[in-house]
Amino acid sequence: MATYGINMHHPELRHPYSDVPPYQFWKRSVSAVEAHLIDPVTHARFTVGKDDAVATAGSCFAQHISRRIRRSGYRYLVTEERADLSAEERTRANYGVFPARFGNIYTTMQLLQLFEEAFGERGTSSEAWLRPDGRYVDALRQQVEPGGFATPDCVARDRALHLKCVRRMFEQADVFIFTLGLTEAWRSRDDGTVFSAAPGVLGGAFDSNRHEFVNFSVEETYCALRDFLAKFHAINPTAKALLTVSPVPLIATYEDRSVLASNAYSKSVLRVAADMTIRDHDWVDYFPSYEIITNSSAGGLYYQSDHREVNSLGVAHAMRCFMRNYTADGGSCYATPWEIEDYTTSRQVICDEKILNLARD
């Protein structure tokens, strides 16, 4: 039987794809490569040196990057710490988990408002929400103090100290890594302040006259990120920024639809916003942790039995690619036993979003 068509490998046939590198073809860079060896990073815009001060913020997944940086001997910037407390007490109170005790920052709007508040560009928010046990929480970082605060005044005083530490973090960071996590949020109808979790889940009470749900668009997500970067660059013009998108799916959605559909929307918005950002800023780069964990060649291998939490293999793969491409010495090709142990226990990762399970569990 005769075969019709064009022989794409004919030596005289030239087309725009004739000379593109292997990583631009699925067959050559994905299908033909073992899943654990896939590395989608192609042209890292900068690397992190041993003396560079690295600060991280964002969703739960950002903590894996900060741990790997510290374990590998790189300089992780911490501006809010209590040297007077024991190591156990500091860990319990979330000192050192983040550069400053801001907890998870899931949306670009939270990141922007934190910067503006720290530098006096918006009013200081010290709204204290009462917990069922009589203690108080900071509405913008509801889980950084597990024991809660004794009074609203304690919340206000601690936040004032916290903001000074946030300011130093942005001023001193050589590299700022931000992991985009969510588009869904709850905010104040009065002034647009975005809370770290919905009112009433951990503290306070939901009031439809004062609180509203919002699911941010691509434009809103990008504009907040763009505005933050402009302000950050103005006070720290030599710093670099690295964006990632969390591969951890939504734990719940407030939209009246399947959480699968909401997760697809959220991750799509975040990924597009990140891409728009790196196209507009040559000092900002994107690290594809989302693609490493979720790509089809992994076949779900990188998720735990709940199909949501990233397991030790997935985190090790992502961190291996990060260290290889974004550190001065290229990192190690394989995770060491302490890395696997560190990544395995998800309970060691602070995740504000998990309190949504309280609504059902």
N, C-alpha and C positions, 0 to 999 in steps of 0.2 A: 504494500500500500504506500502510495506517495505521501510524503510528509511536507506540509505547507508551513511557511513561517520564515522568520529571519533568524539566522545564526548569530546570536549576540556576541559570540566569541571570535568571529571572523576577524583576522588581523587588520583588514583594511576598513573595518567598520568603526567609526569614531562617533562618540556622543558625549554629552556632558558628564555622564557617570563613568566614563572609561578610566579616568585617573584618580578617582576619589579613593581615599584610604580605606582599609578593611573595616575600621570601626563604624563606617557609615553604611555598612551592609548588615542586615540581620543575620543572614546565613553565615557570614564570616566571623562576626563578633559575638553572636549569641548562640545560634544553633550549633556551631562547630566548637564551642568552648564549654568546658565543664562548668556547671552552675556556680560552684564555689570560686572559680577563677575569673568570672566576669567582672570587669572593671570599666564602668562607663565614663570615668573621668578622662578627658582628652587633653585639654589645655588649661591647666591650673594657672590662674593669673598671678598668684603669689604663693609663697611658702611661709610657714611659721618657724622662726628661729628659736633657739633655746632660751634666749634672753627676752623674747617678746612677751609682753603681758597680754594674756588671752582671757577674754571675758565671754561668758555664754549666757544665753537667756532663751526663753521660749517654752515649748511644750515639754512633756515628760522625757521624750527621746533625747533632748539636748543634754541631759545629765550623763548619758553614755559617753558623749564627746568629752565633757569636762573630766570625767573619771579617767578616760584613756590619756588625756593630756597630762594629768597629774601623775599617773602611774608611770608614764614614759619619761619623766624628768623635765617636762616643759613647765614654764611658769604660768600657773593658773592664778589669775588676779582675784583676790578676795579683799574687799574693802570694808566689809561689815563682819566683825568677829569679836568674840568675847574671850580674851586671853585669860580672864579671871575664872572662867568656868572649866570644869574638867572636860576631857575629850568626849565622854559619854553625854554630859549635859549639853555640850555644843551641838552634838549630832541630833539629840532629841529635839532641840529648839531650832534646828535647821540652819545653824551657823556654818558657813563653808559649803553648804550644798549648792548654793548659788553665789555669785560674787557679792551680792547684797541680798538681804532676806526679802526678795520680792515674790518668791514662790513661782509657780508656772505663769507664763505670759503667753496666752494662747493666740491672741489676735494682734494684728498690727496696730489697731486702735489703742489697745492697752499699752503697747510699747511706746507709742507716741505720747499718750497722756502721762505716762510715767516720766518720760524725759521732760516734758513741759512743766510738770509739777516740781521736779527736782531742780529745775533752773528758774523757777518763779514765773513761768509763762502762763500758768493757770493756777487757780486757787488750790490751796492744800486741802485734800480730801481726808478727813479724819473721821468719817462716818463709822460709828461703832454699832455693831448689831449684837443684840442679846442672844445668847445661846440658852437652850433649855436648862442647862446646869447653873445658870446665873452668871456665867462668865461672858466676856465680850470678845468679839473678833473684829479685825479691820476688814471692812467690806471689800477692799481691793486686794487683800492677801489673806484669805480666811483661814489658811491652815499652817501658816509659818510658826505660830505659837500654839502647839497642841494643847497646852493647859489653859489657853485663853488668857485674857487680860482681866484684871480685877474691876476696873472702872473705865468709862469712856475717856477720862483724862489720861489714863495709862495708855490707851490706844493712840491718842493724839501725841503724847510725848514720844512714844516709841516710833511713830511714823515720822516725826520731825527729825529724829536721829537717823532713821533709815534713809530719808531723802538726801541727807548730807553724804551718806555712803554711796548712794546711787550716783550722785553728782561726781564724786571722785572716780567711780568706776568708768564713767563715760570720758572723763578727762584723761585718765591714765591708760586706758586700753590701747594696745597696738593693733590687736585683732579682735573684732566683735563678731561672735557667731550667734545667729538667731535662727531658731527652728520654728517655722510657721506651723501652727497646729489646728486652728479652728476658724470657721467663719461665723458660727452661731454664738450669740452672747446675750447677756441681759444688761440693760443700762437704765440710768436714771432719766425719767422724763423731764426733770427740772433742768439739768445742765449737761446731759449726754454722757456722764461718767459711766464707763464700762466696769462692771463688777467682775471679780474673779470666779464667781459661781452665782447661780440663781438665788435670789432672796428666798429665805425660808428653808433651804436645804440643810444648811449647817447652822445658820443664825439669822436673826431678823425675821420678818414676815413679809410675804409677797402682798403688794398693794397695786392693783391694776391702774390706779390713778397716779402712782409715783414711779412704777417700774414697767418696762416694756421689753419684749423679746425682739431681737434683730438678727437677721442673717445677711451678713455683709456681701456686697457684690464685688466683682473684679475691680471696678473703678474705685470703690470705697477702700478696698484692701490695698490696692496699689498706691492710691493717693496718700494714705496714712503712712505707708512704708516710705514713699518718696519724701514726704515732709519730714519724717524722722531722720532719714539719712542726710537731708540738707542741713538740719539743725545739728546733728552729730558731727558732720564734716566741718561745720563752722567753728565748733569749739575744739575739735581734734582733727585738723586737716591732714595729718599723715597716717591716720588709722586706716586699716582695711576692714572690710566686712564680708562675711561668708554666710550665705543663706542656705537653709535646707528646708525640706518639707517633711513633716513627721509621717512615717509609714503606718502609724497606729491608727486604726479606724475609729470613728466616733463611738463613744460608749452609749450614747442616746441622742435622739433628735427631738426638738420641739415642733418641727414641721409635721403636718398631718400626712405623713407618707412613710414608706419603709426607711429604716435607718440606712439600708444599702444605697438607696437613691440619694439620701442626704449626704452620705459619705462621699459618693462620687462627685456630687456638686462641690462640696467643701474642698476636697483635694484638687479638683480641677481649677477652682478659683485661686487657690494658694499657689499652685504650680505656674499658672499663667502670670500671676502677679510677680512671682519671683523672676520669671523669664523677662518680663517687661522691665524689671528693675536692672538686671545685669546688662540689658541692651542700652540702658540710659546712663549707667555708671561704670566707668572702667576700673574703679577701685573696689568694686563689689563683685563677688563670684558666687556660683551656685554649686553646692556639693550634692550629688544625686543619691542620697540615702534612700529616698522614697523609691526610686527606680531599682536600686539594688535589692531591696526587700520584696517589692511587689511584682517584679517582672515575672512573666509566665514561665520562664525556664526554671525558676526556683520551685514551681509547683506547690506552693504553700509550705515548703520545707522550713521556712524561716519564722513560722508562727507557732505559738503554743496551741494546746488543744482547744482553747476558746476561739481560735482563728482571729485573734485580735492582738494579744501581747506578742511582741517580737521575742523570739527565744535566743539562747546564747549563740547559736550558729549564725543567725542573722545579724546580730549586733557585732559579732567578731568579724564577719565579712565586711560590713559597712565601715567599721573602724580600721580594718586592714587597708581598705581603699583610701580612707581619709589620711592615715599616717603615711602611706606610700606616696601620695600625690601632694599633700599639703604641709609636710614637715621637712625641715632642712636635711635630716639624715635619712629620709625615706621610710622610717619606721621598720617594723618587722613583717615578714611575709606571712607569718603564722601566729595565731593567738597563743599565748602562754597559758599554763594551767590557772594562774591567778586571774587572768582575764576572763576565762570561761566561768570560773566560780563567781566572779564579780557580776557578770552579765546574767547569770542564770536566775537569780532571785529577784523577781520583779518587785517584790515588796520593798526592796531597798531603794526603789525609785519613787520619789515624791510625785504624785499625780493628783492634782486637785480635781480633775474631771471624774475621778472614781467616786466622789461623794454623791454623784447622781444616782448611784446604785442604792442609796439610802431611800430613794423614793419607792423602791419595789422590794428590796431584800429585807 
